[in-house]
Structures are given as structure tokens and as C-alpha cells.
């Protein structure tokens, strides 16, 4: 009987904590919402290019939105996650921007077809909130290169780094600034591709 009363008292003492644990917290999901590229101008070349899916460090492929509290320390928002892989969204945006540039008669996702003249390969180096040294801010870094399929030669390469100041100190505000900063980074990257590549054969 004494053991039963002890167990009962222990259970009653834990009851408030158990009731509090009944509240389930669900994650919030976000996506990079990049604006559509403008319509391409009239085609003047017959040059084709295929875009490989962007690569990224492992920590950017895990789902949670990343923040950095020091140069050496990464953190992850447990309940704030990407609804779609940022690499796929960046890849799609680059394809749209390459089409809009008017430099290529055909722009597609890379599928290994040999008739493509050029291959665009890129990497999402950084997409994170930074909270030290005057933060919070957003840092976005992209690198890319274009290779001529027939020779394997690299005909262009570049990297860009953009910083955006976060005006609203919450995760939705951070994601909004990530959208704006990513748009700037992609536009800057694409704008440095020399035209026309077809003349460089």
C-alpha cells in the first residue's frame, strides 16, 4: 500500500508537467520566392546551354534555416525549415534568367545529352542569417562556371557575395531578406557572362 501511495503522489506531482507537454509545436515552412525573369528578347544566336542542379554544403541541404552566431558556430532553427530545397529553386531561377538574357536559343536542365553546347555548373556556397558583428544580416554566396561540352574547356567562371541587412528581427523577416539578397546575387552572377559565347568557339 505504501508503494502504491508513493507512486500515486509521484504521478500527481508530474501531472502538470505532462499536461504542459501535450502542446505540440509544429514547424513553420518557408520558401525562396524569387520573382519571375522577364520575357527573353528575340533570339539572335543558336547556342544551347544546360544547367546542372546547384550543389551546396551538407548543412544547407538538411532542411532547417541556418544561422551563424560566430564565425565558427552554426545553428539551425528546429521549427523553421525550408519547404523546398533551396538548390532546386536557385537552379530554376538561373535557368529563367539565362533564358531572359537572350544569349541562348535553348536553356534546359542538364540531363547528359551530348548535343548541348555548354553546361552551366553552380554552387550555393552560403545562405544564412549572421548574428555577430552588427547582425542580424543575411549572407548569400554563389559560384558558377560554364564549360564547352566539345572541348571540356571552362569559358567563364565567377563567384558573387551579397549581404542584406535584416530590418525585422524574426525568421519571416530573415527569409524575406534572403529572397531579396538571393535575387541580387543571381542577377549579378548572370550579368557577368560574356556575350555572345557563341563567338568564342
Secondary structure, 3 states (H helix, E strand, C coil): CHHHHHHHHHHHHHHHHHHHCCCCCCCEEECCCCCCCCCCCCCCCCCEEEECCCEECHHHCCCEEEEEEECCEEEEEEEEEECCCHHHHHHHHHHHHHHHHCCCCEEEECCCCCCCCEEEEEEEEEEEEECCCCCCEEEEEEEEEEEECCCCCEEEEEEEEEEEECCCCCHHHHHHHHHHHHHHHHHHHHHCCCCCHHHHC
